[in-house]
Amino acid sequence: MAKPPEPIEDVLPRATWIVDAEVTEVLKTGSAPPKAEAAPGATSTGQKTAAQTVKLKVKRVLKGQDVAELVVEKPEAGYALKAGNHGPFLIDSTKTILGRYGPDSYSFERIQKALAAS
């Protein structure tokens, strides 16, 4: 079974940008991480996919400097990005995507509520 996303309250303070964006291009994909072995009785290995460098077309900025495009790093994680993926991206000061599942980690509604509360 997949792990849930980290609590938004833990991730939000590390976000320099929060953007509504779409992946327009995968610029680079790193080497595949070593295969993880499933624990006895587990239904998933929790396998991570390779790190990627992607170009984002920014539709709107919810937090941070206004930008039209960002080149960001997706770390080794349990998801992969491809052109056309879109949604809310939380990005730190090193231009690394935050959240265990990238744009699928948090809904816009949840992010906006957390921003209002902070």
HELIX and SHEET records of a PDB file:
HELIX    1   1 ILE A    8  VAL A   11  1                                   4    
HELIX    2   2 LEU A   12  ARG A   14  5                                   3    
HELIX    3   3 GLY A  102  ASP A  104  5                                   3    
HELIX    4   4 PHE A  108  ALA A  117  1                                  10    
SHEET    1   A 5 GLU A  69  LYS A  74  0                                        
SHEET    2   A 5 GLN A  52  LYS A  63 -1                                        
SHEET    3   A 5 TRP A  17  THR A  29 -1                                        
SHEET    4   A 5 HIS A  86  ILE A  91 -1                                        
SHEET    5   A 5 ILE A  97  LEU A  98 -1                                        
END                                                                             
